[in-house]
Amino acid sequence: MKAVGSKGVLFLVLLLVAGGILGGIVGDALAGLNIGSIMPTLIKHYEIFNIQNVQLNLYVMQLSFGIHFAPNLLSIIGILIALFIYRRL
């Protein structure tokens, strides 16, 4: 059994982001299909957090920061699958 930190945190973050993106792509691809009554629940976006844009004016350049995280249920399932794959490696 490997130690907890042997695979690297960066690899975990990249795998989780990839799982979320692939889940979102699958959700968008299935949005046009009428598979059943569960499909609207799977493709509905759930807002987790929303940090509005903050602007920082440094007189030489202006920076804007903000983040909006609203995954659909298939993205969350993709993240969970990526976590399962990470644990199995």
N, C-alpha and C positions, 0 to 999 in steps of 0.2 A: 504494500500500500504506500502510495506516495504521500509526501508531506503536503499540507494544505497550500502553501505558497509556491510549490514547485512548478506549476504551469504558468503562473504569472497573472497578475491582475489585468494587464493590458489585453492579453488574449481573452480573458473572460469578458471584458467590456466590449471588445470587438465582436465576439461571438453573440453577446446579448443584443447588440445593435443590429447585427446581421439578421438575427432571428426576428427582431421586431420589424425590420424593413421587409423581410420576405413575407411575414404574416400580413403586413399592411398591403403588400402587392397582391397577395392571394385574396384578401378581402375586397380590394378594388376590382379585381378580375371577376369575382363572384357576385359583385353588386348588381350586375345586369341580369343575372339569372334568377329565375323564380323557382328556387328549390323547395321552399316550404315556408312555414310561418316563423321558423327560427332565423332565417336569413337577415331580417331587419335588426335583430338583436346582435348578430355577429358583426355587422358592418357599421353599427352606430358608434360614433366617436364619443368616448367618455373623457371629459376634461379632468386631468389629475392636478395640474397646476399651470398657472399662466402668470408669468412675470412680465409686466408691460415693459416696453422699450424705455431704457434709461439712456439719456444722451449726455456725453461727456465732451465738453468743448475745451480743447487744449490750445486754442488760438492758432496752432499750426495744422492741426487735424481735428476732426470731430468723429467720435466713436459712439456707436449705438450698441447697447446690450439688451437682450431680452430672450426669453425662452417660452415656448408654448408646447406642452406635452399633453396630447389628447389621442391616445391610441384607441384602436377598435379592439374588440374581443379577440379577433384572429391575430392581431399583433401581440397581445398578451399571451396567447397560446404559443405563438412563435418564440417569444422570450422564454417561456417555460420549457419548451422543447430544446432550445439552445442551452439552457441551464442543465437539463438532463444530459445532453451530449457532453457538456463540459465535465460533469461529474463522472461520466463513464470513461473519459479519456485518461 
